[in-house]
Amino acid sequence: MPGFELFSDLERKEVHDVLDNGVLMRYGFDGMRNGHWKAKELENELENQLQVKHAQLVSSGTAAVSVALASAGIGSGDEVIMPTFTFVASFEAIMMLGAIPVLVDIDDTLTLDPEKVKEAITSKTKAIMPVHMCGSMADLDALKIICNAHNLILIEDSSQATGATYKNKPLGSIGDLGCLSLDFVKIITAGEGGAVLTNNDKFYKHADHYSDHGHDHVGNDRGAETHPFLGYNFRISELHAAVGLAQLRRLNEFVQIQKKNYTILREALSQIPEVTFRRVPEGGVESYSFLNFFLPDLEIARKVSSAFKDNGVDACWNYYDNSWHYIREWHHLKNIKSLYPISEEVKKGLEYLQTKTFDQSDHYISRNISSLIKMSWTEKEVRERASKMVDVINSLLL
Ligand SMILES: Cc1ncc(COP(=O)(O)O)c(C=O)c1O
């Protein structure tokens, strides 16, 4: 990760196909296209590779989460359970629909703790949204049992773990709905883009219409199409889809490159008894986009993080002090800093964030370091990096 490291003639060819006929929009203009339907092709390829009945492309991963929630009928005043360790897109997408994000602790998988999920369920809960962070996954069997018992929708966000599997099924294909991002830094990129995945015909139809102003997409006269319900514009362009198509065809190759680099680093760090690794749920196979490991405490993790930077070991993050991925620094959410009025119901629903502590999440995130796995490294570079990482950690553990 990220896929842009390995752009080649394959991506260029797909983009040229689009530019040669000039149709940058995914719908209509049938006569001008010379048979090129890149978004449609990418959707078919996603369905094949991710073993899901329907894929609906959208303009971003954030849009994918919003469209997935809307497609399942989640909106005003509904509660959606999400993890404390994720990307801001999770609560943005929930709040865009007037729903309430209920943040729940993670465990040693770095994803939702099923026991804490059970405690957070109320009569308003409509969905559980695990986020498969940093290349690995939530315990989906445990979450499915909870969803079945409480009649809740399971929405997977596999944006950071495309290519990983759970019990031989690709992530994103297991819940009622799956979401993925194709933004610039993901394992396969379209520049910008996302996808909603589902085996549910009704949810798919909703996603298809909702992401294009509510158009029903019947016939081939866009002006004559009806709008069964309100929608917005979350369309992907043909240019973005073209890049995504070439990248998706290389997903397995990318995962194998990452696995090789990940394995070298992991074997090296395994020699240090104080280093432990995140738990991958039984039956899970990672996408190897990150190597996540725990150090004994926050103080050592901070020192290691800073010493890595000083020694040229880049792309390693301790998210405790970082505002990207962890609740601790999301002051704009805690204080509801919005440009426009937020409903009293949502404000009230978010009051818990003023006082709630997430000690269990702190315990894991404070000690964790996530090391991005690049695909462009040579084997020599990975081995040098591994030995530098081992030396730095050992020197600070003394
Ligand atoms: C877990 C997760 N979900 C959603 C998103 C949002 O994706 P996008 O940047 O395509 O909107 C991201 C982006 O980093 C992410 O990491």
The ligand as a Gaussian input file, in Angstrom:
#p B3LYP/6-31G(d) Opt

LIG

0 1
 C      -11.232000       3.131000       7.298000
 C      -11.566000       4.210000       6.323000
 N      -12.843000       4.418000       5.972000
 C      -13.182000       5.365000       5.089000
 C      -12.226000       6.173000       4.530000
 C      -12.655000       7.264000       3.613000
 O      -12.206000       7.093000       2.327000
 P      -12.093000       8.328000       1.322000
 O      -10.805000       9.023000       1.601000
 O      -12.080000       7.647000      -0.018000
 O      -13.283000       9.178000       1.514000
 C      -10.882000       5.997000       4.842000
 C       -9.840000       6.859000       4.252000
 O       -8.724000       6.924000       4.694000
 C      -10.539000       4.987000       5.786000
 O       -9.273000       4.782000       6.156000

